[in-house]
């Protein structure tokens, strides 16, 4: 269940193990008919790469493999009858791997509807068009104070996505926007990154996290740690303690919670809605039902081994698939043991921080490695070439800042334009 990193890796591993067994039927159920390479979503927002270039049709990935693809939305589980309810009918199973991904977690925030999450392709495209529309309004705004408020862009959440989207916004604004939008001076642009904990990039090597923070601050990104957003409203965010920050845009990357459908599963769950699973990755009382990735937390695992990232989901997918194969063969299950391979965080054009097999470095070499790793992880040569070409064009030519569709949530358009000065 699920066509993300975990679900796709699981079905490919099952295919490998049961390739020559016609008695075994493998079905991948996904609400989307494509696989999305989520690590590059921030570069959609900054108009660095094209949206279609980070998605790959599931059928193109399957090619001649035997597994079936069912585009449907899961709506419920009946574990006693071994059935999954979907939008196209009930689907029976002998073994089930749940990898339905996650949804934004607003933690009960008042005014969450004024925030823009960044966890799906649709989120990225909507956010990009809204950002460009906001810049058009700021370009002809005659009131200096109002212009500065519009050009204050707030990112809530200092994890991987929050840091990378803030860095991408900085590149877009200072490398492109201030050079071509005559009504937007660089001094009026403010990028604000808000993190509730004491440090950004929690779970990353502390030295690298501190280095990333220094680099972001040198680039002009304002970091506010140990600051919690208490409320979001039209044109402002209010921090815990009462401080109100006028802002043109609030991007929410402060956390995720498991797909709400998991609430119907039996057994305990953590505060983020993730199912507590055994070391073999199955539900405690259901040895044929596995949960992985953003949907699961291994009971007793250390916090650094529960971070919802793609490498963890893919390692769990391979172990879950192995245990399914062992179950079919009536063999004992194996335990899952996470083996972190390192981390890579982009800090914008020509800069990154990397921890690879214990080797820590940053700067231009780290950025080159970040690019190389992400290219290799893309599915298919076509997508690799498309993204590589996008990156090359972004260094040689201006970003494409055409608004393809009018944003549906623009409060400035809805309220009517003020006196405008063409620029």
C-alpha positions as CSV (number, residue, x, y, z in Angstrom):
1,X,0.0,0.0,0.0
2,X,1.6,3.2,-1.2
3,X,3.8,4.3,-4.1
4,X,6.4,6.3,-2.3
5,X,10.0,5.4,-1.4
6,X,9.0,2.6,1.0
7,X,6.1,1.1,-1.1
8,X,8.0,1.2,-4.4
9,X,11.1,-0.4,-2.8
10,X,9.0,-3.1,-1.2
11,X,7.3,-4.1,-4.4
12,X,10.6,-4.2,-6.3
13,X,12.2,-6.4,-3.7
14,X,9.1,-8.7,-3.7
15,X,9.3,-8.8,-7.4
16,X,13.0,-9.9,-7.2
17,X,12.2,-12.6,-4.7
18,X,9.1,-14.0,-6.4
19,X,10.1,-13.4,-10.1
20,X,9.9,-17.0,-11.0
21,X,6.9,-18.0,-8.8
22,X,3.7,-17.7,-10.8
23,X,1.7,-18.7,-7.7
24,X,2.5,-15.4,-6.0
25,X,0.6,-12.3,-7.0
26,X,2.0,-8.9,-6.1
27,X,-0.1,-5.7,-6.2
28,X,1.0,-2.1,-5.7
29,X,-1.8,0.1,-4.6
30,X,-1.2,3.8,-5.0
31,X,-3.4,6.9,-5.0
32,X,-1.1,8.4,-7.7
33,X,0.0,6.7,-10.8
34,X,3.6,8.1,-10.4
35,X,6.5,8.0,-8.0
36,X,7.5,11.4,-6.7
37,X,11.1,12.2,-5.8
38,X,10.3,14.4,-2.8
39,X,13.9,15.6,-1.9
40,X,13.7,17.9,-4.9
41,X,10.4,19.6,-4.1
42,X,12.2,22.8,-2.8
43,X,13.7,23.3,-6.3
44,X,10.2,23.2,-7.8
45,X,9.3,26.2,-5.5
46,X,12.4,28.1,-6.6
47,X,11.7,27.5,-10.3
48,X,15.0,25.6,-10.7
49,X,13.5,22.4,-12.1
50,X,10.3,21.5,-13.9
51,X,7.6,19.6,-11.9
52,X,7.2,16.7,-14.3
53,X,11.0,16.0,-14.1
54,X,10.8,14.6,-10.6
55,X,7.9,12.3,-11.2
56,X,8.1,8.9,-13.0
57,X,5.1,6.9,-14.1
58,X,4.8,3.7,-12.0
59,X,4.2,1.7,-15.2
60,X,7.4,3.0,-16.8
61,X,9.2,1.9,-13.6
62,X,7.5,-1.5,-13.8
63,X,8.3,-2.2,-17.5
64,X,8.3,-6.0,-17.9
65,X,8.0,-6.9,-14.3
66,X,5.0,-9.0,-13.2
67,X,3.5,-7.0,-10.3
68,X,0.2,-5.3,-10.8
69,X,-0.6,-1.6,-10.3
70,X,-3.9,-0.5,-8.9
71,X,-4.5,3.3,-8.8
72,X,-6.9,3.6,-5.9
73,X,-7.3,5.3,-2.5
74,X,-7.2,3.1,0.5
75,X,-10.2,3.7,2.7
76,X,-10.0,1.1,5.5
77,X,-8.5,-2.1,6.8
78,X,-10.3,-5.3,7.8
79,X,-7.4,-7.4,9.2
80,X,-9.7,-10.2,10.5
81,X,-10.9,-10.8,7.0
82,X,-7.5,-9.9,5.4
83,X,-9.0,-7.2,3.2
84,X,-8.2,-3.6,2.4
85,X,-11.1,-1.4,1.5
86,X,-10.3,0.9,-1.5
87,X,-12.0,3.5,-3.6
88,X,-12.5,0.8,-6.3
89,X,-13.6,-2.1,-4.0
90,X,-12.2,-4.5,-1.4
91,X,-8.8,-6.0,-2.0
92,X,-7.9,-9.3,-0.3
93,X,-4.4,-10.1,0.9
94,X,-2.3,-12.8,2.4
95,X,0.5,-10.4,3.4
96,X,0.2,-6.7,3.6
97,X,2.9,-3.9,3.7
98,X,1.5,-0.5,4.7
99,X,3.6,2.4,3.3
100,X,0.9,5.1,2.9
101,X,3.2,8.0,3.8
102,X,2.4,11.0,5.8
103,X,0.4,14.3,5.9
104,X,1.4,17.7,7.3
105,X,1.2,18.0,11.0
106,X,0.1,21.5,12.1
107,X,-0.1,20.5,15.8
108,X,-3.5,22.1,16.2
109,X,-2.2,25.5,15.0
110,X,-4.8,28.2,14.9
111,X,-4.9,29.6,11.4
112,X,-3.3,26.6,9.7
113,X,-5.3,27.4,6.6
114,X,-3.0,30.4,6.1
115,X,0.1,28.2,5.8
116,X,1.5,26.5,2.8
117,X,2.8,23.0,3.4
118,X,5.4,21.4,1.2
119,X,5.1,17.6,1.1
120,X,3.6,16.8,-2.3
121,X,4.0,17.8,-5.9
122,X,0.7,19.7,-5.8
123,X,1.9,21.6,-2.7
124,X,5.1,22.6,-4.5
125,X,3.3,23.8,-7.6
126,X,0.7,25.8,-5.7
127,X,3.4,27.3,-3.5
128,X,5.5,28.3,-6.5
129,X,2.6,30.1,-8.2
130,X,1.5,31.8,-5.0
131,X,5.1,33.0,-4.3
132,X,5.4,34.4,-7.8
133,X,2.1,36.1,-7.5
134,X,3.2,37.6,-4.2
135,X,6.3,39.0,-5.8
136,X,4.2,40.6,-8.5
137,X,2.1,42.4,-5.9
138,X,5.2,43.5,-4.0
139,X,6.8,44.8,-7.2
140,X,4.1,47.5,-7.6
141,X,3.3,48.1,-3.9
142,X,3.7,51.9,-3.2
143,X,3.7,51.7,0.6
144,X,7.3,50.9,1.8
145,X,6.1,49.3,5.1
146,X,3.6,47.1,3.3
147,X,6.1,46.2,0.7
148,X,8.6,45.0,3.3
149,X,5.8,42.9,5.0
150,X,5.0,41.3,1.6
151,X,8.7,40.5,1.1
152,X,9.0,38.8,4.5
153,X,8.9,35.1,3.7
154,X,8.6,32.8,6.8
155,X,9.6,29.1,6.8
156,X,8.4,27.2,9.9
157,X,10.5,24.2,10.7
158,X,14.2,23.9,10.7
159,X,14.6,20.3,9.5
160,X,15.9,19.1,6.1
161,X,13.0,20.5,4.1
162,X,12.8,23.8,5.9
163,X,16.5,24.5,5.6
164,X,16.6,23.5,1.9
165,X,13.5,25.5,0.9
166,X,14.9,28.6,2.8
167,X,18.2,28.3,0.9
168,X,16.3,27.8,-2.4
169,X,14.2,30.9,-1.8
170,X,17.3,32.9,-1.0
171,X,18.8,31.9,-4.4
172,X,15.7,32.8,-6.3
173,X,15.2,36.1,-4.6
174,X,18.8,37.4,-4.7
175,X,20.0,35.8,-7.9
176,X,17.0,36.5,-10.0
177,X,14.1,38.5,-8.5
178,X,16.0,41.6,-7.2
179,X,17.7,41.9,-10.6
180,X,14.6,41.8,-12.7
181,X,11.8,43.1,-10.5
182,X,12.5,46.8,-10.5
183,X,10.2,47.5,-7.5
184,X,11.9,45.0,-5.2
185,X,15.1,46.2,-3.6
186,X,17.3,43.7,-2.0
187,X,17.2,45.5,1.4
188,X,13.4,44.9,1.6
189,X,13.7,41.1,1.3
190,X,13.6,39.2,4.5
191,X,13.9,35.4,4.9
192,X,12.9,34.1,8.3
193,X,13.4,30.4,9.4
194,X,11.6,29.5,12.7
195,X,12.5,26.4,14.6
196,X,10.8,25.3,17.9
197,X,13.9,23.5,19.2
198,X,17.3,24.9,20.2
199,X,19.0,23.9,16.9
200,X,18.2,23.4,13.3
201,X,18.6,20.0,11.6
202,X,17.9,18.0,14.7
203,X,19.2,14.5,14.3
204,X,22.1,15.7,12.1
205,X,25.7,15.7,13.4
206,X,25.8,18.7,15.8
207,X,29.0,20.1,14.2
208,X,27.5,20.0,10.7
209,X,24.2,21.5,12.0
210,X,26.1,24.4,13.6
211,X,28.1,24.9,10.4
212,X,24.9,24.9,8.3
213,X,23.5,27.5,10.7
214,X,26.5,29.8,10.3
215,X,26.4,29.5,6.5
216,X,22.6,30.3,6.4
217,X,23.1,33.4,8.6
218,X,26.0,34.6,6.4
219,X,23.6,34.3,3.4
220,X,21.2,36.7,5.1
221,X,18.7,34.1,6.3
222,X,17.4,35.1,9.8
223,X,17.1,32.1,12.1
224,X,14.9,32.1,15.2
225,X,15.4,28.9,17.3
226,X,13.4,28.1,20.4
227,X,10.5,30.0,18.9
228,X,7.1,28.4,18.5
229,X,4.4,29.7,16.2
230,X,1.2,30.1,18.2
231,X,-1.1,31.4,15.5
232,X,-1.0,32.1,11.8
233,X,-3.2,34.8,10.2
234,X,-3.6,36.6,6.9
235,X,-0.4,38.6,6.6
236,X,1.2,37.6,9.9
237,X,2.4,34.9,12.3
238,X,2.2,35.2,16.1
239,X,4.9,33.6,18.2
240,X,4.4,32.1,21.6
241,X,4.9,35.0,23.9
242,X,2.9,37.4,21.8
243,X,5.3,38.7,19.2
244,X,3.6,39.3,15.8
245,X,5.7,39.1,12.7
246,X,4.2,40.7,9.5
247,X,4.8,38.3,6.6
248,X,3.7,37.8,3.0
249,X,4.0,34.0,3.1
250,X,4.2,31.2,5.6
251,X,5.7,27.9,4.4
252,X,5.0,25.0,6.9
253,X,7.7,22.3,7.1
254,X,7.5,21.8,10.9
255,X,6.6,18.1,10.8
256,X,4.4,15.3,9.5
257,X,2.1,12.7,11.0
258,X,1.2,9.3,9.6
259,X,-1.6,8.9,7.1
260,X,-4.9,9.3,9.1
261,X,-6.1,6.0,7.9
262,X,-3.7,4.3,10.3
263,X,-5.9,5.4,13.2
264,X,-8.2,2.5,12.4
265,X,-5.4,0.0,12.8
266,X,-5.3,-1.9,16.2
267,X,-2.5,-1.4,18.6
268,X,-0.6,1.5,20.1
269,X,0.7,4.5,18.1
270,X,3.1,7.3,18.9
271,X,2.0,11.0,19.1
272,X,2.6,11.4,15.3
273,X,0.1,8.5,14.6
274,X,2.8,6.0,13.6
275,X,2.1,2.4,14.4
276,X,4.4,0.7,17.0
277,X,5.7,-2.4,15.3
278,X,7.9,-5.3,16.4
279,X,11.6,-5.5,15.4
280,X,10.4,-7.6,12.5
281,X,8.2,-4.6,11.3
282,X,4.9,-6.3,11.7
283,X,1.9,-5.3,13.9
284,X,2.2,-7.0,17.3
285,X,-0.8,-9.2,16.9
286,X,-0.8,-9.5,13.1
287,X,2.4,-11.2,11.9
288,X,1.2,-10.9,8.2
289,X,0.7,-7.1,8.4
290,X,3.8,-4.9,8.1
291,X,4.1,-1.1,8.4
292,X,7.2,0.9,7.3
293,X,8.5,4.4,6.8
294,X,6.4,7.3,8.0
295,X,3.7,4.8,9.1
296,X,5.8,2.9,11.7
297,X,8.0,3.2,14.7
298,X,10.0,0.1,15.8
299,X,9.4,-0.5,19.5
300,X,12.5,0.4,21.5
301,X,14.3,2.1,18.6
302,X,16.4,5.1,19.5
303,X,15.0,8.5,18.4
304,X,17.7,9.0,15.7
305,X,16.5,5.8,14.1
306,X,12.9,7.0,13.8
307,X,13.4,10.1,11.7
308,X,10.9,10.0,8.7
309,X,13.4,10.0,5.9
310,X,13.6,8.1,2.6
311,X,16.7,5.9,3.4
312,X,15.0,4.6,6.6
313,X,11.8,3.7,4.6
314,X,13.8,2.0,1.9
315,X,15.8,-0.1,4.3
316,X,12.6,-1.1,6.2
317,X,10.9,-2.0,2.8
318,X,13.7,-4.5,2.0
319,X,13.4,-6.2,5.4
320,X,9.6,-6.2,5.3
321,X,9.7,-7.8,1.8
322,X,12.3,-10.3,3.0
323,X,10.0,-11.3,5.9
324,X,7.1,-11.7,3.6
325,X,9.2,-14.1,1.5
326,X,10.3,-15.9,4.7
327,X,6.6,-16.1,5.8
328,X,5.7,-17.7,2.4
329,X,8.5,-20.1,2.9
330,X,7.5,-20.8,6.5
331,X,10.9,-19.5,7.8
332,X,11.6,-17.3,10.8
333,X,11.5,-13.5,10.4
334,X,14.6,-11.4,10.6
335,X,14.9,-8.3,12.7
336,X,15.3,-4.8,11.2
337,X,18.4,-2.9,12.1
338,X,18.8,0.6,10.7
339,X,22.2,1.4,9.2
340,X,22.5,5.2,8.6
341,X,24.6,5.9,5.6
342,X,25.0,9.6,6.1
343,X,23.2,12.8,5.3
344,X,23.3,15.5,2.7
345,X,21.7,19.0,3.1
346,X,21.7,21.6,0.3
347,X,22.3,25.2,1.4
348,X,21.6,26.6,-2.0
349,X,23.7,27.1,-5.1
350,X,27.3,25.9,-4.7
351,X,26.9,25.0,-1.0
352,X,25.9,22.0,1.1
353,X,26.9,20.1,4.2
354,X,27.6,16.4,4.0
355,X,28.3,13.5,6.4
356,X,29.1,10.4,4.4
357,X,30.3,7.3,6.3
358,X,31.7,9.5,9.1
359,X,33.5,12.0,6.8
360,X,32.1,15.5,7.3
361,X,32.7,18.3,4.8
362,X,30.8,21.3,3.3
363,X,31.0,23.9,0.6
364,X,31.3,23.4,-3.2
365,X,32.6,19.8,-3.1
366,X,29.7,18.9,-0.8
367,X,27.2,20.6,-3.2
368,X,28.7,18.6,-6.1
369,X,28.2,15.4,-4.2
370,X,24.7,16.4,-3.2
371,X,23.8,16.9,-6.9
372,X,25.5,13.6,-7.9
373,X,23.7,11.5,-5.3
374,X,20.3,13.0,-6.0
375,X,20.8,12.4,-9.8
376,X,21.7,8.8,-9.2
377,X,18.7,8.3,-6.9
378,X,16.3,9.5,-9.5
379,X,14.4,6.7,-11.2
380,X,15.4,6.3,-14.9
381,X,17.9,7.9,-17.2
382,X,15.3,10.2,-18.8
383,X,14.6,11.9,-15.4
384,X,18.3,12.1,-14.6
385,X,19.0,13.9,-17.9
386,X,16.0,16.2,-17.5
387,X,17.0,17.3,-14.0
388,X,20.7,17.6,-15.0
389,X,19.7,19.8,-17.9
390,X,17.4,21.9,-15.6
391,X,20.3,22.5,-13.3
392,X,22.6,23.5,-16.1
393,X,20.0,25.9,-17.6
394,X,19.4,27.5,-14.2
395,X,23.1,28.5,-14.0
396,X,23.2,29.9,-17.5
397,X,19.8,31.6,-17.9
398,X,17.2,33.4,-15.8
399,X,14.7,31.3,-13.8
400,X,11.3,30.9,-15.5
401,X,9.0,32.9,-13.2
402,X,5.8,32.7,-15.4
403,X,2.7,32.2,-13.4
404,X,0.9,29.3,-15.1
405,X,-2.4,29.5,-13.2
406,X,-3.9,32.2,-11.0
407,X,-3.4,31.3,-7.4
408,X,-6.7,30.4,-5.7
409,X,-5.7,31.6,-2.2
410,X,-4.4,35.1,-3.0
411,X,-5.8,37.4,-0.3
412,X,-4.4,40.4,-2.2
413,X,-6.2,39.6,-5.4
414,X,-9.4,38.9,-3.5
415,X,-9.3,42.2,-1.5
416,X,-8.6,44.3,-4.5
417,X,-5.3,45.9,-5.6
418,X,-4.1,49.1,-4.1
419,X,-2.8,52.0,-6.2
420,X,-0.2,50.4,-8.4
421,X,3.0,51.8,-9.9
422,X,4.1,49.8,-13.0
423,X,7.8,48.7,-12.8
